[in-house]
Amino acid sequence: MLYQQPTAVIKALVEVRRLPSWLPAAYRAIEEYLSLKKLSPTGPPFARYTVEGDKATVEAGFPVAVPIIGDGYIVASALPHGPVAIAVHSGGYDTLGETYRVVTDWLGLHGYAERGPMWEVYLTGPGSHPDPDTWRTEVVVPYHAL
């Protein structure tokens, strides 16, 4: 069975330096939209982004039980089906790159390659825990056999 996780997201092109303030505002807007529609997220917030220079193409949102209609600003999307490698990063976001390297190195050692955009799931973060040492982020990397 091919399964995709429906999501409610905001897509944007954002300056990388603005991501720390843009993401919480995006999540609040999506939560307000879902509340108005009498829907709830089915999991923690996530972000998929591709960085090119000082800009990031970003898709940030929440998983939902069923596809949403959207309002033009908040749109329906989905996290892809298929195998993924997941590593849980503990600590501030400034060292997330190390966790990505661990996962991609593991994939290479086991005969796999990245497939499509990676994403981050924010299990705990600045909104609920001010101390960066307590933040936990899942790094999710879709993959396929070489």
Rosetta blueprint (number, residue, H / E / L):
1 M L
2 L L
3 Y L
4 Q L
5 Q E
6 P E
7 T E
8 A E
9 V E
10 I E
11 K E
12 A E
13 L E
14 V E
15 E E
16 V H
17 R H
18 R H
19 L H
20 P H
21 S H
22 W H
23 L H
24 P H
25 A H
26 A H
27 Y H
28 R H
29 A H
30 I H
31 E H
32 E H
33 Y H
34 L H
35 S H
36 L H
37 K L
38 K L
39 L L
40 S L
41 P L
42 T L
43 G L
44 P L
45 P L
46 F E
47 A E
48 R E
49 Y E
50 T E
51 V E
52 E E
53 G L
54 D L
55 K E
56 A E
57 T E
58 V E
59 E E
60 A E
61 G E
62 F E
63 P E
64 V L
65 A L
66 V L
67 P L
68 I L
69 I L
70 G L
71 D L
72 G L
73 Y L
74 I L
75 V E
76 A E
77 S E
78 A E
79 L E
80 P L
81 H L
82 G L
83 P L
84 V E
85 A E
86 I E
87 A E
88 V E
89 H E
90 S E
91 G L
92 G L
93 Y H
94 D H
95 T H
96 L H
97 G H
98 E H
99 T H
100 Y H
101 R H
102 V H
103 V H
104 T H
105 D H
106 W H
107 L H
108 G H
109 L H
110 H L
111 G L
112 Y E
113 A E
114 E E
115 R L
116 G L
117 P L
118 M L
119 W E
120 E E
121 V E
122 Y E
123 L E
124 T E
125 G L
126 P L
127 G L
128 S L
129 H L
130 P L
131 D L
132 P H
133 D H
134 T H
135 W L
136 R E
137 T E
138 E E
139 V E
140 V E
141 V E
142 P E
143 Y E
144 H E
145 A E
146 L L
